Amino acid sequence: MKLKLEYLAGCGTFSECRFRTPFYEKEVSSLAFICSSGPAVWEPQSLLLVCAGMIPGGGEQLALWLDERKGRGAAGFLADLSGEEEERIDALAKACRERELVFGTVAADRFVSMINEYSHLIASRTDGTVRAYDRVLEDLQHRFYISGTDSLLDGLSYWTGCQAALIVGQDTFVKPPVPVLNEAVFYPAYWRKEPQKSPLSHVSLYSSSYSEKMLLQAELFKNRLPFGVLCLIGEEGRFEPSDYILLNYASILCTGIDDYKRRSRRIEAAMEMICGGQMPDSSVTNLFPESGYALVLREQETDGAADGKKEYLSYLIHHYFPQQLCYSFSAEGSLRLFVSTEDVDHFGRRLLDILDGAGKRCRAGVSRYYTISQAVTAFFEAESAAHIAGLLEYGERICYYHDLGIYRLLNYPENSWPINQMLGEMDELLNQMDEEKRDVLAMTVRVFVKCKFNYQKTADKLYTHVNTVRYRIKLIEDLWDADLSSDEGRLLFSVLAKLLPLWMKSGCYSGTLPREGE
């Protein structure tokens, strides 16, 4: 551990020392006690504590003595010169200034205590401030209990000079928030535990070939069960023994956040209830905004990412939307959110861009604006919009329920709505035919309505004879007991032509729907 000398000199350990030279922006790696009873051994950049009588009187002998210590990397020295004349002390200070060696004086009875106190000091690798370990631990404790998790992470980052990350369930917090973490941080399979033994049982050092960073990670336990991790993220060789101690202490403080961070699990459970058609009680709905939009994002294509994708996406949501959105991931992998925003289109597109960057390409369904007491309706609309947009191969990646028009009549999975019952009956009649005939008739109805009931245009579209089209439509009229010469018959055909292909595509239909022109 290296401490900036100007900060070290300002702490209580050296309050009785008198420094007679500038500090030359030197860093001190250790204190070394030099006396006549043992060999003079010290680390580079050590500050030497020199007993009385060890410093030569002056002249060439003093110059050689100082040059030797400078050549061996000493930062300078503190000496017991009690009883010495001021002229000699001034001459010694001048000789040290010429060599940019730090020089100070201190009473002999402080030497041993300074070495002991020095071993309990820690320096912030952000600005070099020096404090005793117990004061630093008090600072972390104060931050956590007075200001919360974010302040604790700020404190860890301040003292260690690393990014600090707390991951509990779907909640991920990082300080400082930039740069954005590499996604490999969230994939346990990518990390290799380093062989060096940690001095603390729940703190381990990890490296990864997928990231230039290293992790110093502490597991969080509650009632002997793991519930999250607290990490320091830094460069190789960055971590010092003090980092292990501070991270371990912070992880002990964090054992109290299992209940504090239950919010994400409560929101997840509430989302499941709401999407199942039940409203949770007010103690849970108070976690949500008073009003907003329901969004459901479904993945369009999967890249086969490793375990950790959900955690990484959660981190990105926290990073880019720090207002603590109410969101959860469903068992099927879709992302559900309840968002209070003035511009839901901008919010949705920004969220899709963020997910795109993480390799998760989604389509979003958006409800109309509702209060949280109407959340069941809101999420029904968002789920329907996302699902129907997928069946329609909707051109836009954001599908608004209020833009679905007649497709709102289709509610899949099945329910008791009359339109779905009618679709089921029509599909059942079609299924009585062989597969090829059934598919051709279904396509003919769809194209016939699209061509505004024009037989010749339908025949041209399907590359068949117009009499063939007339024959097929007559079969459908007879099968469904419909009369296309009536307004009611044409309305029925119009509705069914819109909805039946979706009904078939959604899984109720056993046939294979041909594409236009086939």
Kinemage of the C-alpha trace (Angstrom):
@kinemage 1
@onewidth
@group {chain A} dominant
@subgroup {mainchain}
@vectorlist {calphas} color= white
{ca met a 1} P 0.000 0.000 0.000
{ca lys a 2} L 1.377 3.367 -1.043
{ca leu a 3} L 0.403 6.562 0.758
{ca lys a 4} L 0.995 10.065 -0.529
{ca leu a 5} L 3.437 11.627 1.881
{ca glu a 6} L 1.647 14.982 2.125
{ca tyr a 7} L -1.553 13.184 3.171
{ca leu a 8} L 0.347 10.865 5.481
{ca ala a 9} L 2.000 13.834 7.188
{ca gly a 10} L -1.421 15.396 7.741
{ca cys a 11} L -2.902 12.418 9.620
{ca gly a 12} L -2.721 11.889 13.372
{ca thr a 13} L 0.073 9.313 13.217
{ca phe a 14} L 2.614 11.963 12.216
{ca ser a 15} L 1.145 14.923 14.052
{ca glu a 16} L 4.220 15.199 16.280
{ca cys a 17} L 6.692 15.113 13.379
{ca arg a 18} L 8.327 18.238 12.023
{ca phe a 19} L 9.075 17.996 8.306
{ca arg a 20} L 11.913 20.269 7.191
{ca thr a 21} L 11.842 19.573 3.413
{ca pro a 22} L 9.137 19.559 0.722
{ca phe a 23} L 7.340 16.244 0.087
{ca tyr a 24} L 8.279 16.136 -3.628
{ca glu a 25} L 4.941 14.344 -4.355
{ca lys a 26} L 6.486 11.155 -3.002
{ca glu a 27} L 4.497 8.033 -2.093
{ca val a 28} L 5.501 5.962 0.929
{ca ser a 29} L 5.299 2.170 0.628
{ca ser a 30} L 6.270 1.401 4.246
{ca leu a 31} L 8.122 2.588 7.331
{ca ala a 32} L 11.474 0.977 8.108
{ca phe a 33} L 13.122 1.135 11.531
{ca ile a 34} L 16.911 1.578 11.139
{ca cys a 35} L 19.191 1.035 14.151
{ca ser a 36} L 22.715 -0.220 14.883
{ca ser a 37} L 21.584 -3.633 16.162
{ca gly a 38} L 20.494 -5.050 12.786
{ca pro a 39} L 21.006 -4.865 9.016
{ca ala a 40} L 19.544 -1.877 7.199
{ca val a 41} L 16.895 -3.494 4.965
{ca trp a 42} L 13.924 -1.665 3.496
{ca glu a 43} L 11.527 -1.672 0.547
{ca pro a 44} L 11.766 0.956 -2.221
{ca gln a 45} L 9.984 4.214 -1.338
{ca ser a 46} L 10.208 3.471 2.381
{ca leu a 47} L 10.342 6.255 4.911
{ca leu a 48} L 13.229 5.406 7.246
{ca leu a 49} L 13.007 5.925 10.989
{ca val a 50} L 16.571 6.581 12.108
{ca cys a 51} L 17.717 6.380 15.723
{ca ala a 52} L 19.974 8.997 17.275
{ca gly a 53} L 23.668 8.505 16.479
{ca met a 54} L 23.044 6.675 13.153
{ca ile a 55} L 23.510 9.780 10.976
{ca pro a 56} L 27.131 10.810 10.252
{ca gly a 57} L 28.219 14.206 11.491
{ca gly a 58} L 28.765 15.906 8.149
{ca gly a 59} L 31.077 16.390 5.212
{ca glu a 60} L 31.889 13.600 2.755
{ca gln a 61} L 30.750 10.864 5.140
{ca leu a 62} L 27.246 12.367 5.399
{ca ala a 63} L 27.047 12.839 1.625
{ca leu a 64} L 27.933 9.161 1.034
{ca trp a 65} L 25.389 8.058 3.676
{ca leu a 66} L 22.564 10.075 2.043
{ca asp a 67} L 23.553 9.018 -1.494
{ca glu a 68} L 23.453 5.361 -0.466
{ca arg a 69} L 19.903 5.665 0.909
{ca lys a 70} L 18.698 7.561 -2.127
{ca gly a 71} L 20.297 4.963 -4.413
{ca arg a 72} L 18.446 2.189 -2.613
{ca gly a 73} L 15.091 3.869 -3.196
{ca ala a 74} L 14.377 5.450 0.182
{ca ala a 75} L 11.752 8.197 0.099
{ca gly a 76} L 13.464 9.953 2.969
{ca phe a 77} L 13.806 9.605 6.712
{ca leu a 78} L 12.596 10.757 10.106
{ca ala a 79} L 15.299 11.066 12.703
{ca asp a 80} L 15.559 11.447 16.455
{ca leu a 81} L 17.841 14.492 16.703
{ca ser a 82} L 16.832 15.643 20.147
{ca gly a 83} L 19.645 17.610 21.738
{ca glu a 84} L 21.338 18.346 18.406
{ca glu a 85} L 22.250 21.912 17.482
{ca glu a 86} L 19.978 23.684 15.036
{ca glu a 87} L 22.926 24.402 12.738
{ca arg a 88} L 23.507 20.662 12.228
{ca ile a 89} L 19.820 20.006 11.669
{ca asp a 90} L 19.654 22.843 9.117
{ca ala a 91} L 22.716 21.487 7.304
{ca leu a 92} L 21.163 18.017 7.186
{ca ala a 93} L 17.901 19.447 5.836
{ca lys a 94} L 19.809 21.317 3.116
{ca ala a 95} L 21.692 18.144 2.077
{ca cys a 96} L 18.373 16.242 1.867
{ca arg a 97} L 16.760 18.983 -0.257
{ca glu a 98} L 19.650 18.756 -2.719
{ca arg a 99} L 18.843 15.052 -3.185
{ca glu a 100} L 15.013 15.458 -2.995
{ca leu a 101} L 14.944 13.255 0.100
{ca val a 102} L 12.223 13.956 2.641
{ca phe a 103} L 13.602 14.849 6.039
{ca gly a 104} L 11.847 15.324 9.328
{ca thr a 105} L 12.484 15.060 13.042
{ca val a 106} L 10.557 13.206 15.712
{ca ala a 107} L 11.002 12.216 19.353
{ca ala a 108} L 12.533 8.765 19.885
{ca asp a 109} L 9.612 7.462 21.965
{ca arg a 110} L 7.303 7.865 18.942
{ca phe a 111} L 9.232 5.519 16.621
{ca val a 112} L 7.686 2.192 17.637
{ca ser a 113} L 4.192 3.610 17.992
{ca met a 114} L 4.405 5.211 14.521
{ca ile a 115} L 5.243 1.886 12.901
{ca asn a 116} L 2.309 0.272 14.703
{ca glu a 117} L -0.102 3.056 13.769
{ca tyr a 118} L 1.149 3.098 10.170
{ca ser a 119} L 0.068 -0.554 9.744
{ca his a 120} L -3.520 0.529 10.556
{ca leu a 121} L -3.678 3.288 7.965
{ca ile a 122} L -5.354 3.218 4.569
{ca ala a 123} L -5.176 5.713 1.708
{ca ser a 124} L -7.936 6.549 -0.732
{ca arg a 125} L -6.764 5.629 -4.225
{ca thr a 126} L -9.047 8.359 -5.532
{ca asp a 127} L -7.371 11.386 -3.938
{ca gly a 128} L -4.797 9.956 -1.486
{ca thr a 129} L -6.579 10.916 1.757
{ca val a 130} L -5.218 8.840 4.672
{ca arg a 131} L -7.258 7.499 7.569
{ca ala a 132} L -7.045 4.714 10.099
{ca tyr a 133} L -8.865 1.469 9.214
{ca asp a 134} L -11.395 1.901 12.002
{ca arg a 135} L -12.276 5.393 10.723
{ca val a 136} L -12.744 4.064 7.183
{ca leu a 137} L -14.984 1.248 8.410
{ca glu a 138} L -17.000 3.783 10.396
{ca asp a 139} L -17.350 5.840 7.217
{ca leu a 140} L -18.717 2.841 5.272
{ca gln a 141} L -21.096 1.990 8.089
{ca his a 142} L -22.350 5.582 8.277
{ca arg a 143} L -22.854 5.703 4.519
{ca phe a 144} L -24.888 2.497 4.488
{ca tyr a 145} L -27.173 3.177 7.438
{ca ile a 146} L -27.684 6.898 6.817
{ca ser a 147} L -27.677 7.214 3.021
{ca gly a 148} L -28.182 3.673 1.728
{ca thr a 149} L -26.702 1.317 -0.824
{ca asp a 150} L -25.615 3.889 -3.397
{ca ser a 151} L -23.576 5.795 -0.817
{ca leu a 152} L -21.927 2.571 0.400
{ca leu a 153} L -20.840 1.768 -3.157
{ca asp a 154} L -19.567 5.325 -3.562
{ca gly a 155} L -17.484 4.852 -0.413
{ca leu a 156} L -16.031 1.544 -1.608
{ca ser a 157} L -15.119 3.111 -4.933
{ca tyr a 158} L -13.573 6.153 -3.207
{ca trp a 159} L -11.274 4.126 -0.961
{ca thr a 160} L -10.324 1.375 -3.436
{ca gly a 161} L -10.246 3.366 -6.690
{ca cys a 162} L -12.291 0.585 -8.386
{ca gln a 163} L -15.827 0.255 -9.669
{ca ala a 164} L -18.090 -1.251 -7.012
{ca ala a 165} L -21.064 -3.379 -8.066
{ca leu a 166} L -23.897 -4.838 -6.005
{ca ile a 167} L -26.039 -7.552 -7.631
{ca val a 168} L -29.109 -8.818 -5.747
{ca gly a 169} L -31.767 -10.623 -7.786
{ca gln a 170} L -32.795 -8.359 -10.655
{ca asp a 171} L -31.301 -5.296 -8.957
{ca thr a 172} L -27.840 -4.190 -10.086
{ca phe a 173} L -26.124 -1.042 -8.838
{ca val a 174} L -22.694 0.198 -9.982
{ca lys a 175} L -20.583 3.132 -8.772
{ca pro a 176} L -19.211 4.985 -10.597
{ca pro a 177} L -21.768 4.176 -13.288
{ca val a 178} L -19.415 4.734 -16.245
{ca pro a 179} L -17.959 3.166 -18.209
{ca val a 180} L -20.660 0.561 -18.831
{ca leu a 181} L -19.636 -2.827 -17.473
{ca asn a 182} L -18.630 -5.588 -19.855
{ca glu a 183} L -21.432 -8.150 -20.091
{ca ala a 184} L -18.940 -10.908 -19.198
{ca val a 185} L -19.118 -9.659 -15.596
{ca phe a 186} L -22.585 -11.222 -15.355
{ca tyr a 187} L -21.676 -14.655 -16.786
{ca pro a 188} L -20.263 -16.861 -13.997
{ca ala a 189} L -19.089 -19.459 -16.511
{ca tyr a 190} L -16.624 -16.959 -17.972
{ca trp a 191} L -14.740 -16.361 -14.719
{ca arg a 192} L -11.820 -18.352 -13.365
{ca lys a 193} L -10.996 -18.271 -9.689
{ca glu a 194} L -7.390 -17.249 -9.132
{ca pro a 195} L -5.218 -19.709 -7.194
{ca gln a 196} L -3.908 -17.281 -4.583
{ca lys a 197} L -5.582 -17.869 -1.255
{ca ser a 198} L -7.744 -15.055 0.024
{ca pro a 199} L -7.263 -13.987 3.644
{ca leu a 200} L -11.077 -13.918 3.958
{ca ser a 201} L -13.219 -16.984 3.285
{ca his a 202} L -16.054 -15.282 1.364
{ca val a 203} L -13.849 -12.973 -0.754
{ca ser a 204} L -12.281 -14.363 -3.937
{ca leu a 205} L -10.310 -13.007 -6.881
{ca tyr a 206} L -11.434 -13.884 -10.428
{ca ser a 207} L -10.021 -13.335 -13.892
{ca ser a 208} L -11.549 -13.880 -17.339
{ca ser a 209} L -10.286 -14.251 -20.887
{ca tyr a 210} L -13.468 -12.435 -22.022
{ca ser a 211} L -12.650 -9.229 -20.173
{ca glu a 212} L -9.568 -7.164 -19.408
{ca lys a 213} L -10.923 -6.570 -15.915
{ca met a 214} L -10.562 -8.641 -12.760
{ca leu a 215} L -13.171 -9.186 -10.069
{ca leu a 216} L -12.720 -9.169 -6.328
{ca gln a 217} L -16.004 -10.692 -5.245
{ca ala a 218} L -17.701 -11.184 -1.886
{ca glu a 219} L -20.739 -13.454 -1.654
{ca leu a 220} L -23.690 -12.172 0.349
{ca phe a 221} L -25.409 -14.571 2.722
{ca lys a 222} L -28.611 -14.466 4.743
{ca asn a 223} L -29.296 -17.335 7.150
{ca arg a 224} L -26.377 -19.162 5.492
{ca leu a 225} L -28.039 -18.933 2.076
{ca pro a 226} L -26.464 -16.865 -0.746
{ca phe a 227} L -28.648 -14.076 -2.125
{ca gly a 228} L -26.262 -11.832 -4.068
{ca val a 229} L -22.713 -10.620 -4.631
{ca leu a 230} L -20.701 -7.482 -3.979
{ca cys a 231} L -17.781 -6.881 -6.372
{ca leu a 232} L -14.841 -4.615 -6.968
{ca ile a 233} L -13.936 -4.383 -10.643
{ca gly a 234} L -10.404 -3.305 -11.503
{ca glu a 235} L -7.326 -3.883 -13.624
{ca glu a 236} L -4.982 -6.822 -13.185
{ca gly a 237} L -2.678 -6.315 -10.203
{ca arg a 238} L -4.898 -3.486 -8.948
{ca phe a 239} L -6.152 -5.049 -5.743
{ca glu a 240} L -4.344 -4.587 -2.438
{ca pro a 241} L -4.806 -6.316 0.933
{ca ser a 242} L -6.883 -3.383 2.175
{ca asp a 243} L -9.406 -3.983 -0.653
{ca tyr a 244} L -10.141 -7.464 0.701
{ca ile a 245} L -10.819 -6.041 4.156
{ca leu a 246} L -13.059 -3.192 2.963
{ca leu a 247} L -15.026 -5.422 0.591
{ca asn a 248} L -15.551 -8.025 3.283
{ca tyr a 249} L -16.775 -5.407 5.766
{ca ala a 250} L -19.135 -3.889 3.184
{ca ser a 251} L -20.523 -7.348 2.411
{ca ile a 252} L -21.293 -7.831 6.110
{ca leu a 253} L -23.229 -4.553 6.073
{ca cys a 254} L -25.086 -5.722 2.961
{ca thr a 255} L -26.468 -8.801 4.686
{ca gly a 256} L -29.129 -6.395 5.915
{ca ile a 257} L -30.350 -5.588 2.407
{ca asp a 258} L -32.013 -8.948 1.755
{ca asp a 259} L -35.223 -7.462 3.120
{ca tyr a 260} L -34.378 -3.999 1.835
{ca lys a 261} L -33.979 -5.302 -1.709
{ca arg a 262} L -37.013 -7.579 -1.583
{ca arg a 263} L -38.679 -4.917 -3.721
{ca ser a 264} L -37.620 -6.555 -6.997
{ca arg a 265} L -38.965 -9.954 -5.938
{ca arg a 266} L -42.227 -8.392 -4.791
{ca ile a 267} L -42.591 -6.609 -8.122
{ca glu a 268} L -41.846 -9.862 -9.961
{ca ala a 269} L -44.526 -11.717 -7.990
{ca ala a 270} L -46.984 -8.845 -8.502
{ca met a 271} L -46.399 -8.912 -12.265
{ca glu a 272} L -47.182 -12.630 -12.341
{ca met a 273} L -50.435 -12.034 -10.452
{ca ile a 274} L -51.437 -9.114 -12.667
{ca cys a 275} L -50.721 -10.984 -15.901
{ca gly a 276} L -52.703 -13.899 -14.469
{ca gly a 277} L -55.722 -11.616 -14.065
{ca gln a 278} L -55.457 -10.826 -10.330
{ca met a 279} L -54.594 -7.553 -8.636
{ca pro a 280} L -52.217 -7.720 -5.630
{ca asp a 281} L -53.069 -5.774 -2.494
{ca ser a 282} L -52.211 -2.108 -2.035
{ca ser a 283} L -49.035 -2.825 -0.043
{ca val a 284} L -47.544 -4.194 -3.272
{ca thr a 285} L -49.130 -1.860 -5.816
{ca asn a 286} L -47.629 1.053 -3.847
{ca leu a 287} L -44.298 -0.027 -5.349
{ca phe a 288} L -45.586 0.924 -8.826
{ca pro a 289} L -46.154 4.377 -10.323
{ca glu a 290} L -49.669 5.707 -9.767
{ca ser a 291} L -50.336 5.593 -13.514
{ca gly a 292} L -48.544 4.755 -16.729
{ca tyr a 293} L -48.187 2.348 -19.630
{ca ala a 294} L -47.734 -1.421 -19.572
{ca leu a 295} L -45.029 -2.679 -21.925
{ca val a 296} L -44.317 -6.283 -22.862
{ca leu a 297} L -41.169 -7.025 -24.872
{ca arg a 298} L -40.845 -10.390 -26.597
{ca glu a 299} L -37.617 -11.621 -28.118
{ca gln a 300} L -37.716 -11.972 -31.896
{ca glu a 301} L -34.533 -13.986 -32.231
{ca thr a 302} L -32.205 -15.635 -29.738
{ca asp a 303} L -28.414 -15.623 -29.910
{ca gly a 304} L -27.923 -18.510 -27.501
{ca ala a 305} L -26.251 -16.321 -24.865
{ca ala a 306} L -24.777 -17.861 -21.735
{ca asp a 307} L -26.370 -17.737 -18.296
{ca gly a 308} L -26.270 -14.189 -17.061
{ca lys a 309} L -28.113 -12.467 -19.919
{ca lys a 310} L -31.072 -11.575 -17.692
{ca glu a 311} L -28.781 -10.145 -15.029
{ca tyr a 312} L -26.921 -8.103 -17.621
{ca leu a 313} L -30.157 -6.753 -19.081
{ca ser a 314} L -31.277 -5.818 -15.556
{ca tyr a 315} L -28.021 -3.948 -15.084
{ca leu a 316} L -28.532 -2.048 -18.342
{ca ile a 317} L -32.075 -1.086 -17.293
{ca his a 318} L -30.760 0.239 -13.971
{ca his a 319} L -27.883 1.995 -15.726
{ca tyr a 320} L -29.873 3.807 -18.393
{ca phe a 321} L -33.117 4.288 -16.449
{ca pro a 322} L -31.960 5.089 -12.882
{ca gln a 323} L -35.466 6.080 -11.736
{ca gln a 324} L -36.004 2.461 -10.583
{ca leu a 325} L -38.531 1.209 -13.121
{ca cys a 326} L -41.034 -1.464 -12.154
{ca tyr a 327} L -40.084 -4.405 -14.347
{ca ser a 328} L -39.715 -8.189 -14.313
{ca phe a 329} L -38.799 -11.036 -16.632
{ca ser a 330} L -41.420 -13.702 -17.276
{ca ala a 331} L -40.682 -17.418 -17.244
{ca glu a 332} L -40.863 -17.355 -21.056
{ca gly a 333} L -38.184 -14.679 -21.170
{ca ser a 334} L -40.348 -11.682 -22.072
{ca leu a 335} L -39.707 -8.396 -20.276
{ca arg a 336} L -42.640 -6.635 -18.595
{ca leu a 337} L -42.625 -3.025 -17.444
{ca phe a 338} L -45.042 -0.519 -15.977
{ca val a 339} L -43.733 2.928 -16.898
{ca ser a 340} L -44.780 6.456 -16.052
{ca thr a 341} L -43.510 8.621 -18.887
{ca glu a 342} L -44.721 11.529 -20.978
{ca asp a 343} L -43.309 10.021 -24.184
{ca val a 344} L -43.792 6.262 -24.219
{ca asp a 345} L -42.719 6.006 -27.876
{ca his a 346} L -39.317 7.591 -27.118
{ca phe a 347} L -38.962 5.422 -24.011
{ca gly a 348} L -39.801 2.243 -25.934
{ca arg a 349} L -37.421 2.962 -28.790
{ca arg a 350} L -34.599 3.833 -26.431
{ca leu a 351} L -35.176 0.607 -24.507
{ca leu a 352} L -35.189 -1.447 -27.736
{ca asp a 353} L -31.894 0.162 -28.792
{ca ile a 354} L -30.329 -0.731 -25.451
{ca leu a 355} L -31.507 -4.334 -25.704
{ca asp a 356} L -30.279 -4.506 -29.318
{ca gly a 357} L -26.834 -3.522 -28.098
{ca ala a 358} L -26.960 -6.418 -25.635
{ca gly a 359} L -27.863 -8.923 -28.380
{ca lys a 360} L -31.547 -9.213 -27.449
{ca arg a 361} L -33.758 -8.138 -30.368
{ca cys a 362} L -37.311 -7.664 -29.176
{ca arg a 363} L -40.753 -6.526 -30.295
{ca ala a 364} L -42.730 -4.382 -27.847
{ca gly a 365} L -46.450 -4.312 -27.156
{ca val a 366} L -47.758 -1.145 -25.453
{ca ser a 367} L -51.065 -0.609 -23.656
{ca arg a 368} L -53.103 2.523 -23.372
{ca tyr a 369} L -52.554 4.817 -20.356
{ca tyr a 370} L -54.019 3.430 -17.107
{ca thr a 371} L -53.850 3.860 -13.354
{ca ile a 372} L -52.117 1.079 -11.449
{ca ser a 373} L -55.529 -0.113 -10.206
{ca gln a 374} L -56.243 -1.006 -13.866
{ca ala a 375} L -52.970 -2.893 -14.307
{ca val a 376} L -54.705 -6.170 -15.257
{ca thr a 377} L -56.301 -4.453 -18.262
{ca ala a 378} L -53.065 -2.637 -19.102
{ca phe a 379} L -50.973 -5.813 -19.206
{ca phe a 380} L -53.681 -7.713 -21.073
{ca glu a 381} L -53.488 -5.050 -23.775
{ca ala a 382} L -49.684 -5.026 -23.864
{ca glu a 383} L -49.480 -8.841 -24.026
{ca ser a 384} L -52.098 -8.910 -26.806
{ca ala a 385} L -50.315 -6.212 -28.800
{ca ala a 386} L -46.949 -7.997 -28.542
{ca his a 387} L -48.477 -11.369 -29.457
{ca ile a 388} L -50.633 -10.181 -32.370
{ca ala a 389} L -47.773 -8.088 -33.749
{ca gly a 390} L -45.724 -11.283 -33.868
{ca leu a 391} L -48.498 -13.158 -35.698
{ca leu a 392} L -48.984 -10.314 -38.170
{ca glu a 393} L -45.252 -9.919 -38.780
{ca tyr a 394} L -45.928 -6.309 -37.900
{ca gly a 395} L -43.659 -3.838 -39.687
{ca glu a 396} L -42.945 -1.685 -36.644
{ca arg a 397} L -41.135 -3.066 -33.606
{ca ile a 398} L -43.433 -1.167 -31.247
{ca cys a 399} L -47.076 -2.196 -31.518
{ca tyr a 400} L -49.684 -0.075 -29.710
{ca tyr a 401} L -52.859 -1.806 -28.649
{ca his a 402} L -54.980 1.162 -29.711
{ca asp a 403} L -53.571 0.831 -33.268
{ca leu a 404} L -54.613 -2.824 -33.723
{ca gly a 405} L -58.057 -1.951 -35.050
{ca ile a 406} L -60.142 -5.043 -35.777
{ca tyr a 407} L -57.347 -7.316 -34.593
{ca arg a 408} L -58.295 -6.398 -31.029
{ca leu a 409} L -61.181 -8.849 -31.501
{ca leu a 410} L -58.732 -11.731 -31.468
{ca asn a 411} L -57.814 -12.693 -27.939
{ca tyr a 412} L -55.431 -15.624 -27.840
{ca pro a 413} L -55.126 -17.894 -25.818
{ca glu a 414} L -58.714 -19.028 -26.228
{ca asn a 415} L -61.506 -17.557 -24.153
{ca ser a 416} L -65.262 -17.352 -24.321
{ca trp a 417} L -65.506 -14.293 -26.557
{ca pro a 418} L -68.059 -14.884 -29.341
{ca ile a 419} L -65.610 -13.942 -32.107
{ca asn a 420} L -63.160 -16.608 -30.922
{ca gln a 421} L -65.954 -19.153 -30.673
{ca met a 422} L -66.931 -18.336 -34.249
{ca leu a 423} L -63.319 -18.667 -35.401
{ca gly a 424} L -63.135 -22.050 -33.745
{ca glu a 425} L -66.306 -23.214 -35.460
{ca met a 426} L -65.138 -22.056 -38.892
{ca asp a 427} L -61.736 -23.663 -38.371
{ca glu a 428} L -63.401 -26.905 -37.285
{ca leu a 429} L -65.441 -26.999 -40.517
{ca leu a 430} L -62.306 -26.376 -42.572
{ca asn a 431} L -60.508 -29.199 -40.751
{ca gln a 432} L -63.082 -31.653 -42.056
{ca met a 433} L -61.445 -31.303 -45.465
{ca asp a 434} L -58.123 -32.703 -46.544
{ca glu a 435} L -55.092 -30.547 -45.710
{ca glu a 436} L -54.385 -29.270 -49.231
{ca lys a 437} L -57.971 -28.200 -49.909
{ca arg a 438} L -58.299 -26.609 -46.483
{ca asp a 439} L -55.201 -24.452 -46.947
{ca val a 440} L -56.181 -23.345 -50.457
{ca leu a 441} L -59.683 -22.315 -49.351
{ca ala a 442} L -58.332 -20.345 -46.381
{ca met a 443} L -55.908 -18.448 -48.601
{ca thr a 444} L -58.602 -17.781 -51.223
{ca val a 445} L -60.891 -16.171 -48.617
{ca arg a 446} L -58.046 -13.986 -47.393
{ca val a 447} L -57.077 -12.751 -50.864
{ca phe a 448} L -60.726 -12.382 -51.979
{ca val a 449} L -61.458 -9.910 -49.174
{ca lys a 450} L -58.138 -8.134 -49.741
{ca cys a 451} L -59.179 -7.648 -53.409
{ca lys a 452} L -62.505 -6.180 -52.251
{ca phe a 453} L -64.567 -9.187 -53.376
{ca asn a 454} L -63.412 -8.893 -56.980
{ca tyr a 455} L -63.205 -12.366 -58.554
{ca gln a 456} L -60.894 -11.445 -61.426
{ca lys a 457} L -58.379 -9.563 -59.238
{ca thr a 458} L -58.367 -12.509 -56.824
{ca ala a 459} L -57.698 -14.926 -59.693
{ca asp a 460} L -54.830 -12.738 -60.943
{ca lys a 461} L -53.361 -12.542 -57.456
{ca leu a 462} L -53.513 -16.325 -57.016
{ca tyr a 463} L -52.415 -17.075 -60.605
{ca thr a 464} L -55.519 -19.182 -61.262
{ca his a 465} L -58.650 -19.085 -63.452
{ca val a 466} L -61.511 -16.854 -62.335
{ca asn a 467} L -63.969 -19.776 -62.455
{ca thr a 468} L -61.739 -21.635 -60.004
{ca val a 469} L -62.033 -18.721 -57.605
{ca arg a 470} L -65.826 -18.659 -58.017
{ca tyr a 471} L -65.938 -22.390 -57.258
{ca arg a 472} L -63.834 -22.042 -54.099
{ca ile a 473} L -65.851 -19.102 -52.773
{ca lys a 474} L -69.084 -21.043 -53.411
{ca leu a 475} L -67.663 -23.937 -51.354
{ca ile a 476} L -66.906 -21.542 -48.483
{ca glu a 477} L -70.376 -19.988 -48.676
{ca asp a 478} L -71.950 -23.406 -48.407
{ca leu a 479} L -69.561 -24.539 -45.687
{ca trp a 480} L -70.077 -21.480 -43.495
{ca asp a 481} L -73.706 -20.877 -44.458
{ca ala a 482} L -72.862 -17.351 -45.638
{ca asp a 483} L -74.321 -15.289 -48.492
{ca leu a 484} L -71.887 -12.920 -50.116
{ca ser a 485} L -74.693 -11.089 -51.870
{ca ser a 486} L -75.741 -9.673 -48.464
{ca asp a 487} L -74.001 -6.959 -46.428
{ca glu a 488} L -73.944 -9.274 -43.394
{ca gly a 489} L -72.212 -11.998 -45.399
{ca arg a 490} L -69.549 -9.648 -46.703
{ca leu a 491} L -68.963 -8.234 -43.183
{ca leu a 492} L -68.543 -11.773 -41.847
{ca phe a 493} L -66.067 -12.623 -44.606
{ca ser a 494} L -64.154 -9.378 -43.968
{ca val a 495} L -63.761 -10.086 -40.254
{ca leu a 496} L -62.918 -13.760 -40.694
{ca ala a 497} L -60.451 -13.055 -43.490
{ca lys a 498} L -58.564 -10.734 -41.107
{ca leu a 499} L -58.648 -12.950 -38.064
{ca leu a 500} L -58.672 -16.538 -39.334
{ca pro a 501} L -55.045 -16.502 -40.568
{ca leu a 502} L -53.951 -15.296 -37.121
{ca trp a 503} L -56.093 -17.944 -35.494
{ca met a 504} L -54.426 -20.574 -37.655
{ca lys a 505} L -50.932 -19.206 -37.103
{ca ser a 506} L -51.401 -18.961 -33.360
{ca gly a 507} L -51.469 -22.714 -32.934
{ca cys a 508} L -55.174 -23.604 -32.938
{ca tyr a 509} L -54.988 -24.526 -36.589
{ca ser a 510} L -53.271 -27.754 -37.615
{ca gly a 511} L -52.712 -26.911 -41.278
{ca thr a 512} L -49.935 -25.000 -43.001
{ca leu a 513} L -51.086 -21.674 -44.376
{ca pro a 514} L -49.681 -21.072 -47.887
{ca arg a 515} L -48.279 -17.712 -48.832
{ca glu a 516} L -49.898 -15.518 -51.464
{ca gly a 517} L -48.929 -16.576 -54.975
{ca glu a 518} L -48.260 -20.205 -54.053
